[in-house]
Amino acid sequence: TDEVLSNYKVDAADDPAIWVNTNDPEKSLVLGTNKKGGVHVYNLQGEELQYLNVGCLNNIDLRDNFKYKGRDVALVAASNCTLNSIALFYIDKETSKLSDTIINIKSDITMVYGICMYKSRLTDKYYVFLNGESGEVEQWEIVSSDGKIEAKVVREFMVSSRPEGMVADDENGVVYIGVEEEGVVKVQAEPENEFKNVWVTGSNPGDRTLISSDIEGLALFKDNEKNYLLISSQGNFSYAIFEIGNPDKYINSFTVVDGKMDGAEETDGLEIYDAYINDEFPEGMLIVHDGYNFIGD
């Protein structure tokens, strides 16, 4: 994509989300947050289609097939650090357009930071996990009733130090939380579960892996029926792959270097879609944030 709107060399872009239009894949969208102003919407060629100036948005995520005002939409949630809130939007499937903010849900977290969404296979309920720089995590249930959004906190807990990146495994009911200096915690996603500090094996920086703090973006993907977690290792500009299982296992790390285009360094957020989109992306796509926009530097 083009670089986001910001002052020269100012850290602004952060976290992406991918929405695949199953009815018309060519109209699929990539969303990207801008910590200095809002959210950018791109097509599959990386061309900007929309920019919503709605405040400092840090992390963003979405879940499809949410019923809102009698329509089937993709619900989008972002952490709004200007209003210290969860900002909710929706993608209109007929027009492939992102709505303006439909509601800002005020949080009691000191300073909101990372966010992810979770849809329960057990209850079909939609949830938003929100964390803060002091280690707080809130789990919110999101309901659409009579054309209005209702939200309530159903669980609160603390992780050991500052978190940010989070991703939910809807199929297995697990949320992964990146604790920037320490590793990745895996948490049972249903709200009645008590929080337990269980680390993804080998995710701690310095545990004989190639991970270097800060741990930032997290994404999940599947290959040959195995589940994998991808971590942005911001300290050494790399990406670490873990096989998720019993036990979890560190597999390898890779970098995105200068080639046909600028490489990717100091990545914050990332996202994966691991299935066919179109002939251009036959096995899906990986989106990463690039912190420096200078080829060869």
N, C-alpha and C positions, 0 to 999 in steps of 0.2 A: 504494500500500500504506500501511498504518499505519507510523509511524516505528518504528525498531528499538529494542530494549532497550538503554539506555545512560543515563549521567548527563546532566543537562540541558546542552545545547549541546556535548556531547562528540562528536568525530568518530568514528563507529562503523561506519555502513553503508559498503560499498565497491563490490563487484563482483557483477553478476548473471549467471545462465546460464538458458537456455530449453530445456526438454524438451517436445517435441510428441508426444503420444500418438496415433500414426497410427491405432490401432484405435478409440480413443474420444477425439477431440480435446477434448471438454469437460473431460476429466480431465488435460489438459496442465498442466505446472508451471513456475513461475518460482522459481529459487533465488537467494537474496541473502545475501552474507556479512556478518558482524558482527565487526569487528576487536576487539571487547571480549568475545566469547564463543562464536561458532559460526556456524550457518547457519540462515536462515529459509526456509521452503517456503511458497509462495503458490499459489492457484488463479488462473484467468484473470480473476477479479473483484478480485484484489489482497487477498483474504482469507487470513490465515495459517492453514495447515493443520498445520504442524510447526515446532518449534524445537529444534535439537540443540545443546546446550551442550558443545562439544567442543574449546574453545580458540580463540585468536585466529586467525580465518581471514581472509586478505587477498583473494586472487583465486581464482576458481572457473571450471571449464570442464567439459564432458562430451562423450562420444562414445557413440553408440548401437550396438547389436548386438554387444556384448561377451559372450563365453561365460564364464559363471562358475557353478561347481557345477552344470553341466548345464543351465543356464538362459540365456536370451537377455536381457541386462539393458543398461541405460545406465550406463556407467562414469563416475563423477564424481571429479574431482581438484581439490583445493584446497591452497593454500599455508598451512600451519599455523605461524604465527610464535611460538606458545607452545612448540612442540616442535621447531622448526626442521626441518620435515619436509614431505613430500607426504602429505596425508591423502586416502585413497581411500574412496569410498562407492559405492553403486549404487542405481539406481531400479528397483524391482520393477514390471514393466510390468502385471502383473495387478492389483496393489493401488494403483498410482500413489503409492507411498510411498518416501521416501528412507531407506535403511538407516542404522544407526549406522556409525561409522568401522570399516572392515574391516581396515585396516592403516595405520600411519604409517611412511613410508619416510624414514629419517634422511638428511639432506643434509649435505655438507661445505661448503656455501655459508655464509659468515659470518652473514648474516641474510637468510632467505628473504623474497621479496617477491611478484613477479608469477608467473603460471602460465598455461599453455594446453596443450591436448591436440592431437595430430595423429595421424590414421590414414592410413597409406601406401596409395596406390592400387597401388603396385608389389608390395608384399609382404603387405598386409592387417595389418601389425603396428601396434600401438597404442603411442604415445609420449606422454610428458609433458615439456614444456619448463618449466624452473624457473629464475628469475633471483634475484639478490640485490642489495642496496643498493650493493655495491662494484663492480658491473658483471659479476659472474660469471654464466654461463649453463650449466646442465646439461641434457642430453637423456637421459631415462630410457626404456628399453624396458619395457613392462608386459606380463606373460604370466600367464595363469591355467593352472595345472597341478595336477591331482589335488585340485581344490578349494581350492588355495592360490594366493596372488598372489606372483609372483616379479618382481623389478625389478633392473635393472642399468643403470649409466651407460654410454652408448655414445658420448658426445661431450661435451667441455667446451670453452668458449671465453669470451672477454671482449669486452664492448662498451666504448665509450670513456668512459662515465660512467653514473650511476645510471639503470637501466631500471625499468619496471614493466609496463605493459600489453603483452600479446602476443596474437596471433591467428594461427591456421594455416589456410592455404588447402590443403585436402586434395587438391583436384582438380589443382592445379598444383604441389604440392610446395614451397610457400614459407611461411616463418614471418615475420611482421612483428613487430618489437620496438620499442616506444616508448622512446627514450632521452630522459628527461624534459626536459632543457634543450637538446637538440640536434636531434632529429628522429626519423624512423622508419627503422630499418634493415631491409632485406629479406634473408633468409637462406635458402639452399637447405635444405630440411627433412630430406632423407635423411642419415643419420648419417655416411656415408662422405665427404660433401662437406666441403671445407675452408671455414672461416669467412672471408668477405670483407666488408669494411665498405662496403656499397652502400646509399646513402640513397634513400628514396622522393623523387623530384624535387619540390622545393617544400615539403617537410614541415618544414624547419628554421625555427624561430621567427625572424621578421624577414626571411625571404626573400620579401618583397613579397606575403605572404599575410596572412590575418587570424588566424594562429596565434600564441598567446602561451603561453609555458611556465608551468606544467608540461604536457607531453603525458601523458595518463593512459590512459583506456580506448581500445581499438581493436576494431573489428568490421568484417566483410566482408559485402557483399551484391551481388546481381546484378540487372541490369535491362536488358531488351532485349539479352541476350547480352554486355553489358559488365560488367566487374568493378569494384567500387568499395570503397574503404576509408574508414571513418568514424573520425575522431579526436576525442577529448574534449580541447579546448583549455581547460585549467582556469584559465589566467591571465586570460582574458576571458569566462569562462562561456559559451563557444560550442562548436560542433561543426563540424569541417571535413570536406568531402567531396573525395576524390581518385578520379579514374579511374585504375585500375591497368592499365598496358599498357607499350608500348615506344615512346615514353617514358611515364612516369607524368605525370599532369596534375592540378593543383589546380583544382577546379571552383567551389566556393562554400563559404560558412559560414552557419550559422543558429543561432538561440537558441530556447530554450523559455521563454516568458514567462508571467506570471500571466494567467489567463483563467478558464475554467470551474473550474480548480483552481490550486494553487500552481505557480509556474514551477520550473525546475530550474537551480541554480547550483552552481559548484564541483564539477562532476561528476568522480568517480573512474572507476568502471567503467561499461561499457555493453555491450549485446548486441543483435543483430538476428536475427530469423528472417524470411526474405524470400519465403515462400510461403504459400498458403492454410492457415489453421488451422481457422477456422469462420466462420460468417456475421458474427460480431462483429469478427473480424480477417481479412478476406478477402484481404489482401495481406501478412499477417504482422504482426510487431510490432517496435517498438524499445523497449528498456528502458534507462533512464538512472538513475544514482544522483543524488539531489538532496541537496546538502550543507547547505542551509538549509531549515528547515521553517516559514517565516514568510511568509504571504501579504503582498505589498506591501513587504517589507523587502529 
